[in-house]
Amino acid sequence: MMKNIYLIGFMGTGKSTVGRLLAEDFKMKFVDTDKMVEEMTGRTIGEIFEESSEAEFRKLETEVLRKITEEKGMIVSTGGGIVVTRGNLDLMKNSGHVFTLIADAHTIHERLKKDDTCRPLLEVAEPLDEIKRLLFERAAFYINAHHIIETSDITPREAADQITAILRQEIQG
């Protein structure tokens, strides 16, 4: 069975959409770490941030990731900040293929304005400035994936096809 495929990157870069396409293409199970945290706790991400803290959310996120790494054959869409917790990137790299989906701050901002999903970290006066700050803060983690796919000017289908081509080349090579 194939190793897990992890999609990391900032919110709004297409991780969930691309992940679902890859799951269809490879006939693999798709999981979303944020959704798994919500199912495990019975609370939304927003509620966890509001009632507990970001630190509590990060702890739960790592717990979910550890369970995922015990299995194989999954496409995993991760929360944008999963990489900031020490050890999480290594867990993913040791149990699968890690792809960072990246986009520029303006593209991310435009995409997120159209998305009504609760994004606690962007509930600030200047979301674009916060996106830029967080991208800068997380860049050192995102660049350490096995591969980086730039999604600013391509469709989710094109991103999925790029990932498929890379994986096929690795399998053959």
C-alpha angles and dihedrals in degrees: 000000000000122000118253119277112220122200113201131173143098122316112273096032093109103259097142096041094045090043093056091049091051091048089055093045095049097032089237132141115265119216132177117206093211091053091047091053089050092049092046094050102030087230134102121247088251091054092049091052092045100042099034122007145268087264090058090049091050090051091052091045091055091048090055092046092053090055091049093051090058089067134060136213100045135128106221125199108195134200113263094247099045089105095063093071109089112252099015096102090049091050090055096043092050094051103038153337114310120207123184114210107205134183134170119268095251093052091048091048092051093048094048093049087063093047119082094196113128109257106182095186091058097050090108136113094258109032094175091056090048091050090053092048094049093045089053092046093050099038094095089058098041093053091057095069119111090251139009124215117193107217103176095102104022135077123249088251091056091048091050090049091052090052091047091051091050093048093048090050091050092049092050096038 
